């Protein structure tokens, strides 16, 4: 199912649990993971703010490149 060792998976889940993003419950040999109390709203908002920042920067870069192409056509 996952392209990861069990040890690697346990490490990832442990980090998510320490961050409060998941909770785990072990019953016998089965460990069940659930979304934790923090959920992902704060992280999603942080990611969205950077997505907007980079989208605006790439839009500005596109405008500069188009201006350079236009100047190159008129001078070339």
C-alpha positions as CSV (number, residue, x, y, z in Angstrom):
1,X,0.0,0.0,0.0
2,X,2.6,2.6,1.1
3,X,6.1,2.7,-0.4
4,X,7.6,3.1,3.0
5,X,8.9,0.8,5.7
6,X,7.0,0.2,8.9
7,X,9.7,1.9,10.9
8,X,9.6,5.0,8.6
9,X,5.8,5.1,8.9
10,X,6.0,5.0,12.7
11,X,8.5,7.9,12.6
12,X,6.2,10.0,10.4
13,X,3.2,9.2,12.6
14,X,5.1,10.0,15.7
15,X,6.1,13.4,14.4
16,X,2.5,14.2,13.4
17,X,1.4,13.1,16.9
18,X,4.0,15.3,18.6
19,X,2.7,18.3,16.5
20,X,-0.8,17.6,17.6
21,X,-2.0,16.9,14.1
22,X,-3.0,13.2,14.8
23,X,-3.8,11.1,17.8
24,X,-3.1,7.4,17.9
25,X,-4.7,4.5,19.8
26,X,-3.1,1.1,20.1
27,X,-5.3,-1.9,20.7
28,X,-3.4,-5.1,20.6
29,X,-1.3,-5.0,17.4
30,X,-3.4,-2.4,15.7
31,X,-2.7,1.3,15.9
32,X,-5.4,3.6,14.7
33,X,-4.7,7.2,13.8
34,X,-7.2,10.1,13.8
35,X,-6.9,13.8,13.1
36,X,-5.8,15.5,16.3
37,X,-7.2,18.5,18.1
38,X,-5.3,21.1,16.0
39,X,-6.6,19.8,12.7
40,X,-5.0,21.6,9.7
41,X,-6.8,25.0,9.6
42,X,-3.8,27.0,10.8
43,X,-1.4,25.2,8.5
44,X,-3.7,25.5,5.5
45,X,-4.0,29.3,6.1
46,X,-0.2,29.7,6.4
47,X,0.3,27.7,3.1
48,X,-2.4,29.8,1.4
49,X,-0.8,33.1,2.4
50,X,2.5,31.9,0.8
51,X,0.6,30.6,-2.3
52,X,-0.9,34.0,-2.8
53,X,2.5,35.7,-2.3
54,X,4.2,33.5,-4.8
55,X,1.4,33.7,-7.3
56,X,1.6,37.5,-7.2
57,X,5.4,37.3,-7.7
58,X,5.1,35.0,-10.6
59,X,2.5,37.3,-12.2
60,X,4.9,40.2,-11.8
61,X,7.7,38.1,-13.4
62,X,5.4,37.2,-16.3
63,X,4.7,40.9,-16.9
64,X,8.5,41.7,-16.9
65,X,9.2,38.9,-19.3
66,X,6.4,40.0,-21.6
67,X,7.7,43.5,-21.6
68,X,11.2,42.3,-22.4
69,X,9.8,40.2,-25.3
70,X,7.9,43.2,-26.6
71,X,11.0,45.5,-26.4
72,X,13.1,42.8,-28.1
73,X,10.6,42.6,-31.0
74,X,10.5,46.3,-31.6
75,X,14.3,46.7,-31.4
76,X,15.2,43.5,-33.2
